[in-house]
Amino acid sequence: MSRTPPRRSALRGLAAVGSAVIGFDPFTRSRAAATPGDGRPHDIPELPELDGSLHTDEVSLSAAADDFGHIVHRRPAAVLRPGSVADVVTMVRFCGEHGIPVAPRGQGHGTGGQAQAAGGLVVETAPLDAVGPLGPGSTGVRVGAGARWSDVAKATLVHGLTPPVLTDYLELSVGGTLSVGGLGGQTHRSGAQVDNVLELDVVTGAGELLTCSAHRHRDLFLAALAGLGQCAVIVGATLRLVRAPESVRRYVLPYGDLRTFLDDQRLLVRQRRFAYVEGQVTEDPSGTFRRYVVEAVAYGPPAGEEPDDTALLRGLRHDPSGVEITDLAYYDFLDRLASGVAALKEAGLWAYAHPWLNLLLPGRAAADLAGRLLDALTQADLGPGGVVLLYPLVRARVRAPLLRMPDDPVPYLLAVLRTAPPGDAATVRRLLAANRSAYDLVRAAGGTRYPVGSVPFDEADWRRHLGPARRRLAAAKKTYDPRGILAPGQGIFRRPERRTGGRRTRRPLG
């Protein structure tokens, strides 16, 4: 096992990085003089002792320079494993004073280097994983940013409660999905996960610990929810809870026609027949992606009524010969991907590159856009273990301003979850180029992207993507991250300072 260098040595390494990145010595303002003649540096600022630890060993840095995508590799100078929220405050404040980039990292499930910080500090939030407690009559639960949704669900179900919206894969961190949005099959009813947050505990880029909500530091609250980590590190959240069902009934409905599939999905979410609606696209015998499946779930008591199959399926135009109906315990339904993920890991496919494509299509053009993209898709483009999701949302339920949605009452999420062999750089480049072409097609029709995937993006793209919401985000970043140190891997804003002719000049964030 690698030995972690002393904290002072780790800080000295970060200090050197700050000097290289910013172009000036970050310690010239320290009280002590520069390195004296004995060769020992005396200008390293003293920080309070950490409850956790700083790591600069090879294993830690290599892990932080990778993610689930296995495409982008930006090596940090150090990794913080906090023993408390106070550690995050201490180190973000230190990095802010010296212009060192900082990126929070949950489960590392990004696919494009979003949680990486070249030459900076990666803050692993996994140790901040507390959940609860819940008391009688609770309508919310306070959790740490590093808590996984599986742990949140297990803890709240003991009390007959559940978060209203969960992603399909439960082993993601709360802080990670709240930084992006958090979409799932319940979004058509209850919005995204960010729409079900009562309060956030955050550490701003200035190193200030704040609690924010719709009524307190509202600008920061709105900038942190789906804000891609630009203004603050989420360290905790109070999540809304609703009554949980004890069991669910799951319907798998096959379709052979794309437009009929989309129209029936739209009908289901408008009529709110089911608690959960998603859809998948798979290959037909000819090798083309023209087999469609609606996955719909009705909740049983006490959260819902006993499902009535006839009423729930009335008027739908699926192929009745292929219908599957299954009753499951609620948590078994939530965790239904666990066995498949275990199989992917055993087969080595979890370590493949994941150049994912996640787009939000305007409903009015969904059939045309999805048809064109799916007609061009081959199994080689999807890769082994890859999945295509296509399902509707309800725009009025998604209220977080930074979760950019098409201007359409029923947009659709199209997720092409590709895989590629590790080390096959040529295939990855080809798939990234295909992702970009798909995004350009969708954007021209009024669509957007859900920014968890791998679409080559620059600052101009972010300006177009954020639209009028960018002005408010830029204002919040100036206020709460004035040195522009947070989440550089997203590439949304340029660093606010640069070295020019021996002088520091400020670049506008707006």
C-alpha positions in Angstrom: 0.0 0.0 0.0 1.3 3.4 -0.9 2.3 5.7 2.0 0.5 9.0 2.0 3.1 11.9 2.3 2.8 14.2 5.3 0.1 16.8 5.0 2.7 19.6 4.8 4.4 17.9 1.8 1.0 17.5 0.1 0.3 21.2 0.5 3.8 22.1 -0.8 3.0 20.0 -3.9 -0.3 21.9 -4.4 1.6 25.2 -3.8 4.0 24.4 -6.6 1.0 23.6 -8.9 -0.6 26.9 -8.0 2.6 28.7 -9.0 2.7 26.8 -12.3 -0.9 27.2 -13.2 -1.5 30.8 -12.3 1.9 32.1 -13.2 2.8 33.6 -9.8 4.0 32.3 -6.4 0.8 31.7 -4.4 2.8 32.0 -1.1 4.4 35.5 -1.6 1.7 36.8 0.8 2.6 34.3 3.5 4.0 35.8 6.7 7.3 33.9 6.5 10.2 34.9 4.2 11.1 32.9 1.1 13.3 29.9 1.3 16.4 30.8 3.3 19.9 29.7 2.7 19.5 26.4 4.6 17.4 25.2 1.6 14.3 24.4 3.7 11.1 26.1 2.6 9.6 28.2 5.3 6.7 29.8 3.4 4.2 27.0 3.5 1.1 28.3 5.3 0.0 26.5 8.4 -3.5 25.0 8.1 -5.7 23.4 10.8 -5.2 19.7 11.1 -7.5 17.7 8.8 -9.9 15.1 10.1 -9.3 13.2 6.9 -6.2 13.0 4.7 -4.5 14.4 1.6 -3.1 11.9 -0.9 -0.4 12.3 -3.5 0.5 8.6 -4.1 0.4 7.2 -7.6 -2.7 5.0 -7.0 -4.8 7.9 -5.7 -3.8 10.3 -8.4 -4.3 7.8 -11.2 -7.7 6.9 -10.0 -8.7 10.6 -9.8 -7.4 11.1 -13.3 -10.0 8.6 -14.6 -13.7 8.1 -14.6 -16.4 5.7 -15.9 -15.8 7.1 -19.4 -12.2 6.1 -19.4 -11.6 8.7 -22.1 -10.3 11.8 -20.5 -7.3 11.7 -18.1 -6.4 14.9 -16.2 -4.0 14.2 -13.4 -4.5 16.2 -10.1 -1.8 17.2 -7.7 -3.6 15.8 -4.7 -6.7 14.0 -3.6 -8.6 15.0 -0.4 -10.5 12.2 1.5 -12.3 14.4 4.0 -13.1 13.2 7.5 -15.6 16.1 7.9 -17.2 18.9 6.0 -14.7 21.2 7.8 -11.9 19.5 5.8 -13.6 20.6 2.6 -13.9 24.1 3.8 -10.2 24.2 4.8 -8.9 22.9 1.5 -11.3 24.8 -0.8 -10.3 28.0 1.1 -6.6 27.1 0.7 -7.0 26.4 -3.0 -9.0 29.6 -3.5 -6.3 31.7 -1.9 -3.7 30.3 -4.3 -5.7 29.8 -7.5 -5.6 26.0 -7.4 -8.5 24.3 -9.3 -10.8 22.0 -7.3 -13.2 19.3 -8.5 -15.6 17.3 -6.3 -15.9 13.6 -7.2 -18.6 11.3 -6.0 -18.6 7.8 -7.5 -16.6 8.9 -10.5 -19.4 8.0 -12.9 -18.9 10.9 -15.3 -17.9 10.0 -18.8 -16.0 13.1 -20.0 -13.6 14.2 -17.2 -16.2 16.3 -15.6 -14.9 15.6 -12.1 -11.2 16.0 -12.9 -8.8 18.8 -12.1 -5.5 18.9 -13.9 -2.8 19.9 -11.5 -5.4 20.7 -8.8 -7.3 19.1 -5.9 -9.9 16.4 -6.3 -12.3 16.2 -3.3 -13.7 12.7 -2.9 -17.1 13.1 -1.3 -17.7 9.4 -0.7 -16.7 9.7 3.0 -19.5 12.3 3.5 -22.1 9.5 3.4 -24.3 10.0 6.5 -28.1 9.4 6.0 -30.8 10.3 8.5 -32.1 10.1 11.1 -35.8 10.2 10.4 -38.4 11.0 13.0 -42.2 10.5 13.2 -44.0 12.4 10.4 -40.8 13.1 8.5 -41.2 14.6 5.0 -37.5 14.9 4.3 -34.1 13.4 5.1 -30.7 15.1 5.5 -27.9 13.2 3.8 -24.3 13.7 3.0 -23.3 14.4 -0.6 -21.3 11.1 -0.8 -24.3 9.0 0.2 -25.4 6.6 -2.6 -29.0 6.6 -3.6 -29.2 2.9 -2.7 -28.3 3.7 0.9 -30.8 6.6 1.0 -33.6 4.3 -0.3 -32.8 1.6 2.2 -32.7 4.0 5.1 -36.0 5.7 4.2 -37.9 2.6 3.3 -37.5 1.4 6.9 -39.9 4.3 7.7 -42.2 3.6 4.7 -40.8 6.6 2.8 -38.8 7.1 -0.5 -37.4 9.8 -2.6 -40.0 10.5 -5.3 -37.4 10.3 -8.2 -34.6 7.8 -8.5 -32.2 7.2 -11.3 -32.1 3.7 -12.8 -28.6 3.0 -11.4 -28.7 3.4 -7.6 -25.0 3.4 -6.9 -24.5 7.1 -7.8 -23.9 9.7 -5.2 -26.4 12.3 -4.1 -24.1 15.2 -4.7 -23.2 13.9 -8.2 -26.7 13.6 -9.5 -27.8 16.9 -7.9 -25.0 18.6 -9.7 -26.3 17.4 -13.0 -30.1 17.0 -12.6 -31.1 13.4 -11.9 -33.6 12.1 -14.4 -35.6 8.9 -14.1 -38.8 7.1 -14.9 -40.7 9.1 -12.3 -39.6 12.5 -13.7 -42.9 12.9 -15.7 -44.7 13.0 -12.4 -42.3 14.4 -9.9 -39.7 16.3 -11.8 -36.0 15.7 -11.6 -34.1 14.9 -8.4 -33.0 18.5 -8.3 -36.7 19.5 -8.1 -37.1 17.5 -4.9 -34.4 19.2 -2.8 -35.5 21.2 0.3 -32.0 22.5 1.3 -28.4 22.2 0.3 -25.3 22.5 2.4 -22.5 23.7 0.2 -18.9 25.0 0.3 -18.5 27.9 -2.0 -15.4 28.6 -4.1 -14.4 31.2 -1.5 -14.4 28.5 1.2 -17.6 29.5 2.9 -20.0 26.8 4.3 -23.5 27.9 3.6 -27.0 26.3 3.8 -29.2 27.5 1.0 -32.8 26.8 -0.1 -35.6 28.4 -2.1 -35.9 31.0 0.7 -32.3 31.4 1.8 -29.4 32.3 -0.5 -31.8 31.5 -3.3 -29.4 32.5 -6.0 -26.8 30.0 -4.8 -29.5 27.3 -4.4 -30.5 27.7 -8.0 -26.9 27.9 -9.2 -25.9 24.7 -7.3 -28.9 22.5 -8.5 -27.9 21.1 -11.9 -25.1 23.7 -11.8 -22.3 21.3 -12.7 -20.3 22.3 -9.6 -19.6 25.8 -10.9 -20.3 27.8 -7.8 -20.0 25.5 -4.8 -19.2 21.9 -3.7 -22.4 20.2 -2.5 -21.6 18.5 0.8 -25.1 17.7 2.0 -28.7 17.9 1.1 -32.2 17.7 2.6 -34.3 15.6 0.3 -38.1 15.5 0.0 -39.7 12.2 0.8 -43.0 10.7 -0.1 -45.0 7.6 0.9 -43.4 4.4 -0.5 -45.2 1.5 -2.0 -44.7 -2.0 -0.6 -44.8 -3.5 -4.1 -45.0 -2.6 -7.8 -46.4 -4.1 -10.9 -44.1 -3.8 -13.9 -45.4 -3.9 -17.5 -43.1 -4.6 -20.5 -45.0 -3.6 -23.7 -43.4 -4.3 -27.1 -43.8 -2.2 -30.2 -42.8 -2.5 -33.8 -43.3 1.1 -34.9 -41.4 4.1 -33.5 -44.1 6.7 -33.9 -46.7 4.5 -32.2 -44.3 3.8 -29.4 -43.7 7.5 -28.9 -47.3 8.4 -29.1 -48.4 5.8 -26.5 -45.6 7.0 -24.2 -46.8 10.5 -24.5 -50.4 9.4 -23.7 -49.3 7.6 -20.6 -47.3 10.5 -19.1 -50.1 13.0 -19.9 -52.7 10.9 -18.3 -50.4 9.9 -15.4 -51.5 6.3 -15.6 -48.3 5.0 -14.2 -45.9 6.1 -11.5 -42.9 5.3 -13.8 -42.5 5.3 -17.6 -39.4 4.6 -19.6 -38.5 2.9 -22.8 -35.8 1.0 -24.6 -34.8 0.4 -28.2 -33.1 -2.8 -29.3 -32.1 -4.6 -32.5 -34.6 -6.5 -34.5 -33.6 -9.7 -36.4 -32.3 -7.6 -39.4 -29.8 -5.9 -37.1 -31.5 -2.5 -37.2 -32.7 -0.7 -34.1 -36.4 -0.9 -34.7 -37.7 -2.9 -31.7 -39.2 -0.7 -29.0 -40.3 -1.6 -25.5 -42.3 0.6 -23.0 -41.4 -0.1 -19.4 -44.2 1.1 -17.2 -44.7 0.6 -13.4 -47.8 1.0 -11.2 -47.3 1.4 -7.5 -49.3 -0.8 -5.1 -50.5 0.1 -1.6 -49.9 2.2 0.4 -48.5 4.7 -2.1 -51.0 3.7 -4.8 -54.0 1.5 -5.5 -54.1 -2.1 -6.5 -53.1 -2.1 -10.2 -56.0 -2.7 -12.6 -54.3 -4.2 -15.7 -57.3 -3.6 -18.0 -57.6 0.0 -17.1 -53.9 0.7 -17.2 -53.4 -0.8 -20.7 -56.7 0.4 -22.2 -56.2 2.0 -25.7 -52.5 1.2 -26.1 -51.3 -0.2 -29.4 -48.5 -2.5 -28.3 -48.2 -6.1 -29.4 -50.3 -8.0 -26.9 -48.5 -11.3 -27.6 -45.3 -10.1 -26.1 -46.5 -8.4 -22.9 -44.8 -9.2 -19.7 -46.3 -8.4 -16.3 -44.4 -8.9 -13.1 -45.0 -8.1 -9.4 -41.9 -7.0 -7.5 -41.1 -5.7 -4.0 -40.4 -1.9 -4.4 -36.7 -2.0 -3.6 -36.2 -5.0 -5.8 -37.6 -2.9 -8.6 -35.4 0.0 -7.8 -32.3 -2.1 -7.7 -33.2 -4.2 -10.7 -29.9 -3.3 -12.6 -27.7 -4.7 -9.9 -27.5 -8.2 -11.4 -26.8 -6.8 -14.9 -24.1 -4.5 -13.6 -22.5 -7.5 -11.7 -22.5 -9.4 -15.0 -20.9 -6.5 -16.9 -18.1 -6.3 -14.3 -17.5 -10.0 -14.3 -17.2 -9.9 -18.1 -14.8 -7.0 -18.0 -17.2 -4.7 -19.8 -17.4 -2.2 -16.9 -13.8 -1.2 -17.7 -14.6 -0.4 -21.3 -14.7 3.2 -22.5 -18.1 4.8 -22.3 -18.5 7.5 -24.9 -22.2 8.1 -23.9 -24.7 10.3 -25.8 -27.5 11.8 -23.8 -29.9 14.1 -25.7 -33.2 15.8 -24.9 -35.4 15.9 -28.0 -38.3 18.2 -28.5 -41.5 16.1 -28.5 -42.8 17.6 -31.7 -39.7 16.4 -33.6 -38.9 13.3 -31.5 -40.1 10.7 -34.1 -38.1 12.3 -36.9 -34.9 12.9 -34.9 -34.9 9.6 -33.1 -35.7 7.8 -36.4 -32.7 9.4 -38.2 -30.3 8.7 -35.3 -31.5 5.1 -34.7 -31.5 4.3 -38.5 -27.8 5.3 -38.5 -26.9 3.3 -35.4 -25.2 -0.1 -35.7 -24.3 -2.6 -33.1 -20.6 -1.7 -33.6 -21.6 1.9 -32.7 -23.3 0.8 -29.5 -20.8 -1.8 -28.4 -21.1 -4.9 -26.2 -23.4 -4.3 -23.2 -24.6 -1.0 -24.7 -28.2 0.3 -24.1 -30.5 2.7 -25.9 -33.1 4.5 -23.8 -35.9 6.6 -25.2 -38.7 7.9 -22.9 -40.8 11.0 -22.3 -40.6 13.7 -19.6 -43.1 16.4 -18.7 -41.5 19.9 -19.1 -43.8 21.6 -16.5 -42.5 19.2 -13.8 -38.8 20.1 -14.4 -38.3 23.4 -12.7 -34.6 23.8 -12.0 -33.5 26.6 -14.4 -30.0 25.1 -15.2 -31.4 21.7 -16.2 -31.9 22.9 -19.8 -35.0 21.4 -21.5 -36.4 21.8 -25.0 -39.3 24.2 -25.3 -41.8 21.5 -25.7 -44.5 20.2 -23.2 -43.3 16.5 -23.6 -39.6 16.3 -24.4 -37.9 12.9 -24.8 -34.6 11.7 -23.3 -32.6 9.7 -25.9 -29.6 8.0 -24.3 -27.2 6.0 -26.4 -25.0 4.3 -23.7 -22.1 3.2 -25.9 -19.1 1.1 -25.0 -15.8 0.7 -26.7 -12.8 -1.5 -26.0 -10.3 0.1 -23.6 -7.3 1.5 -25.5 -9.2 1.6 -28.8 -8.6 5.3 -29.4 -9.7 5.3 -33.0 -13.1 3.9 -32.2 -13.5 6.4 -29.3 -12.7 9.3 -31.6 -15.2 8.0 -34.2 -17.9 7.7 -31.6 -17.2 11.1 -30.1 -17.5 12.6 -33.5 -20.8 10.8 -34.0 -22.0 12.2 -30.7 -21.2 15.7 -31.8 -23.0 15.2 -35.1 -26.0 13.9 -33.3 -26.0 16.8 -30.9 -25.8 19.3 -33.8 -28.8 17.7 -35.5 -30.8 17.8 -32.3 -29.8 21.3 -31.3 -30.8 22.6 -34.8 -34.3 21.2 -34.1 -34.6 22.9 -30.7 -33.2 20.1 -28.5 -30.6 20.1 -25.8 -28.2 17.7 -24.1 -28.3 16.1 -20.7 -24.7 16.8 -19.7 -23.6 13.5 -18.3 -22.3 12.1 -21.5 -19.4 12.6 -23.9 -20.1 15.3 -26.4 -17.2 17.5 -27.4 -18.1 20.9 -26.1 -16.4 24.3 -25.8 -17.2 27.5 -24.1 -19.3 28.8 -27.1 -21.3 25.6 -27.0 -22.0 26.1 -23.3 -23.2 29.6 -24.0 -25.7 28.3 -26.5 -26.7 25.4 -24.2 -27.4 27.6 -21.2 -29.0 30.4 -23.1 -30.6 33.0 -20.9 -29.7 31.0 -17.7 -26.0 31.6 -18.3 -26.2 35.2 -17.2 -27.5 34.2 -13.8 -25.0 31.4 -13.5 -22.2 33.7 -14.4 -23.3 36.2 -11.8 -23.5 33.5 -9.1 -20.0 32.3 -10.1 -18.5 35.8 -9.7 -20.1 36.0 -6.3 -19.4 32.5 -4.9 -16.4 31.4 -6.9 -14.6 34.7 -7.6 -11.3 33.0 -8.4 -13.0 30.5 -10.8 -11.4 27.4 -9.2 -14.3 25.0 -9.1 -15.1 22.2 -11.5 -12.8 23.2 -14.4 -13.4 19.9 -16.1 -16.8 21.1 -17.4 -15.2 23.8 -19.5 -18.0 26.2 -19.0 -16.0 29.3 -18.0 -12.5 30.4 -18.6 -10.3 31.0 -15.6 -10.8 34.5 -14.5 -7.2 35.5 -14.2 -4.2 35.1 -16.4 -0.6 36.2 -16.4 0.2 39.0 -19.0 3.6 40.7 -19.1 4.2 40.2 -15.4 0.8 41.5 -14.5 -2.4 39.6 -13.6 -5.4 40.5 -15.6 -9.0 39.5 -15.0 -11.1 37.8 -17.7 -14.8 38.4 -17.4 -17.0 35.4 -16.5 -20.2 36.9 -18.0 
